[in-house]
Amino acid sequence: MKRVLIADSHSLFRDFLKQKLTEVQIDVVISQENRDLQTKLITSLPNLIILDMNEDDTDEMEFLMQKVKDSNTASIPVIITGPKRDPANIAPLTKFGVIKYFEKPVKLDVFFNAINKNLHTSLIMDDTPCVLDLHRNNTIIFIEIALGLNREKISLMQFKLAEMIEKEEIESPKIIVMLTSLDFTFADGYNLEFLIDNILSCPGVHQKNVKLLSTSTFIKELVDGHKEYSAIEVASNLPKLLNGLIDSNSESTNIPDFITDQILTASFEDEGDSSLATKFTSDELYNTVTGNEGSVLSLAVIDSDENNLALVKQIFETVGATVDTYSKGQEFSDKYEDGKYNLVILDVFIADKTGLSLLNFIKSRPYGPPVIVYSPSAQKEIIAQCLKLGAKSYLLKPQKPNVLLQKSLSILHFAE
């Protein structure tokens, strides 16, 4: 059985992730404290580590350094979730076996795709378009759902709702689920039941305090047909639902005033400090996200030898790198952008442009990446010229894959 070690102090992240991994028979080991992380790593020897990194990453970096010193754990891949960092400071993490770095809040579909690729497993994500948001006003929690019902977001909503209730110490939470923009049919019944059951499973939530706002007759028929939902109210207008939820001792007993004064401004926002986001890349907000999101290392390989291009690309993709290959120097120059690459691997003998001119080009850029010249020429004059023009290293072809990889990681370390 495949095993994953999760090191994260955020209970929402841990619980949701453990549930998803367990569904596909992956054994999950949890570490809530950094002090027992190394012990759990050694005793469990997982196939993958998922590590949360704080702004002060002293403990996490110490763990990663200890990990690579032990031959039994050195090669275990790591996926990190953490704060926004300069890409130049992320690339050196590759030497610790880090294959992906996801900025929080994590978009789960991209995150699970990375796990699938690494473990060769089949974590299935519901890609139904859906916008789901939670906010609280006093003891009333509003769950707004638009576009459709996405089971991943509904599952995540359960954890976020439970966290909200616990964090805000709400003894008797009152829930209004706003579904007014959705039309439902018989085919949606299964997902609607899933939604209601997830809400009712949260601590302190009672049927009598759960209200559904919808114009759909199907929802009312579904709720009325379930004896388990007998106390849940379905209505088509908000004032009607609020009548049964507002405390009798509330300062405002006028429903329109209550809506204006207390409901239209949310008093609870936690998306920013959460490990997880309720938005996926399928949502409109993230339509511009590329398939390279989370990549730790990005490099360009410039070589007229197509076989060597493919080989080097394969070597670096094994450590989670994003690799762009160029068989012509002009193509690289035309597409070059400062900050796009952490490293360039260059053959000085290319079809349309000399490697020396490309070295000059990269050296002239304000934020030119380090360059490794990887070439068959052993001429001292060429080697000297390359190093004079800023190449960090000169390797003779061919080299074993590990030699090229280790030299690259060493250069990235000193470029940090």
C-alpha positions, -999 to +999 in steps of 0.1 A: +000+000+000+013+035-009+018+058+020+018+096+023+032+116+053+013+148+059+030+175+080+006+204+085-007+221+116-039+232+097-066+208+106-088+217+077-061+208+052-051+176+070-086+162+075-098+169+039-066+156+024-067+124+045-103+117+035-095+120-002-063+099+000-080+072+021-107+069-006-081+055-030-065+032-004-035+053+004-022+050+039-019+084+056+005+093+084-001+126+101+024+148+119+010+178+137+042+188+154+076+194+137+094+177+166+080+143+157+082+147+120+117+132+115+107+102+137+075+096+117+095+099+084+120+073+095+094+048+109+069+052+080+092+056+050+064+071+029+061+073-009+054+110-007+057+138+019+033+168+019+049+195+040+034+229+050+061+256+052+057+287+074+070+322+068+097+314+093+108+281+077+137+273+101+121+240+113+110+229+079+144+235+064+160+216+092+137+187+085+146+188+048+183+188+055+180+159+078+159+140+052+186+142+025+213+131+049+196+098+055+201+074+025+168+057+034+148+090+030+169+112+007+150+102-025+115+106-011+097+133-031+082+163-013+052+185-022+052+218-003+024+242+005+036+276+017+035+314+015+043+333-017+081+332-024+104+345-050+108+317-077+146+321-073+142+310-037+120+280-046+143+264-072+171+254-047+145+233-028+149+207-056+180+194-040+159+183-010+136+163-033+109+190-035+089+184-067+062+210-063+057+242-043+021+254-041+013+289-027-016+290-002-045+289-004-040+258-025-062+251-055-071+215-050-076+203-085-040+213-095-027+199-061-044+165-066-031+163-102+004+165-088-002+137-063-018+116-090+013+120-112+037+112-085+020+082-069+004+069-102-029+068-085-064+080-095-077+107-072-108+118-090-119+154-089-154+165-097-149+193-123-185+206-123-184+244-125-193+257-090-188+288-069-192+282-032-186+308-005-192+309+033-196+339+055-210+345+090-231+372+107-235+366+144-249+331+147-261+329+111-239+313+086-246+318+049-236+292+023-239+306-012-237+282-042-239+292-078-233+276-112-237+240-100-231+214-073-195+202-071-189+173-047-153+183-039-164+217-029-193+204-009-169+181+010-145+210+015-174+231+027-181+206+055-146+211+069-146+248+065-180+250+081-169+229+111-138+250+114-159+282+114-182+270+141-153+259+163-131+290+157-160+314+163-173+293+192-209+293+179-230+272+202-261+269+181-252+277+145-280+287+121-274+279+085-290+295+054-280+278+021-286+302-008-294+283-040-316+308-058-295+309-090-297+272-095-324+251-112-326+215-101-340+183-116-343+147-104-307+141-115-294+165-089-311+147-060-280+127-050-258+158-048-284+177-029-286+150-003-248+150-002-249+188+005-275+186+032-259+156+049-225+173+050-241+204+067-259+182+093-227+164+101-211+195+114-209+200+152-238+218+168-259+219+136-295+209+141-322+204+114-344+231+128-316+256+123-310+247+086-329+267+060-327+264+022-333+294+000-345+283-034-372+288-060-369+252-071-400+231-064-378+200-067-358+209-036-390+213-015-403+180-028-369+163-020-368+177+016-405+170+023-399+134+011-371+127+036-381+121+072-344+127+081-349+163+069-383+169+085-373+200+104-355+217+075-374+246+060-373+255+023-385+290+012-382+312-018-375+345+000-349+355+026-372+374+050-394+344+055-364+322+064-349+349+087-382+352+107-375+318+123-338+324+129-334+359+144-330+358+182-359+373+200-336+395+220-319+408+188-314+446+187-331+447+154-364+429+150-371+446+116-362+421+089-352+446+062-330+465+087-315+433+099-306+423+063-290+457+056-272+462+089-260+427+097-261+404+067-248+424+037-214+428+055-197+395+063-181+393+097-160+362+091-135+358+063-109+330+064-100+322+028-068+342+030-052+323+060-065+289+051-044+261+035-072+255+011-093+275-013-129+269-023-120+280-058-105+256-083-087+263-116-120+255-134-135+286-119-135+318-140-110+335-117-084+309-124-089+304-162-055+319-168-036+294-147-011+274-166-003+237-164+031+245-148+016+258-116+035+246-085+067+238-105+097+242-083+123+245-111+120+259-146+147+256-171+155+260-208+176+234-228+191+247-260+206+220-283+203+211-320+205+174-311+168+164-307+178+131-289+198+151-263+169+176-259+146+147-251+170+130-227+178+162-207+141+170-206+133+136-191+161+139-165+147+171-151+111+162-153+118+134-129+124+160-102+092+180-110+109+206-132+092+224-161+114+221-191+113+241-224+134+228-252+149+248-281+167+234-311+174+269-324+190+298-305+169+324-322+137+308-310+151+310-274+160+346-278+126+355-293+107+338-264+130+348-236+115+366-206+134+377-175+125+356-145+110+327-166+139+303-161+160+293-131+186+277-152+197+273-189+215+243-202+233+252-235+253+235-262+277+259-278+273+242-311+237+249-324+224+252-359+215+288-363+234+308-337+266+303-317+263+294-280+288+322-273+263+348-287+236+333-265+258+335-234+264+371-243+226+376-247+218+360-213+246+379-196+232+412-208+197+405-193+190+422-160+180+389-143+197+364-166+196+328-151+228+308-145+240+288-175+256+253-177+273+247-210+268+211-219+288+204-251+310+178-268+339+203-274+370+199-252+388+228-267+404+249-240+398+281-259+360+275-261+358+264-225+377+296-214+354+318-235+323+302-221+334+307-185+345+343-193+311+351-207+294+340-174+288+302-177+287+287-143+300+254-154+312+235-185+303+198-188+315+175-216+289+154-233+279+128-226+274+126-188+254+103-166+220+118-158+228+121-122+259+141-129+241+167-149+213+169-123+236+172-093+257+199-110+225+218-117+213+216-081+247+226-068+247+257-090+211+266-080+221+262-044+249+288-047+227+311-068+201+312-040 
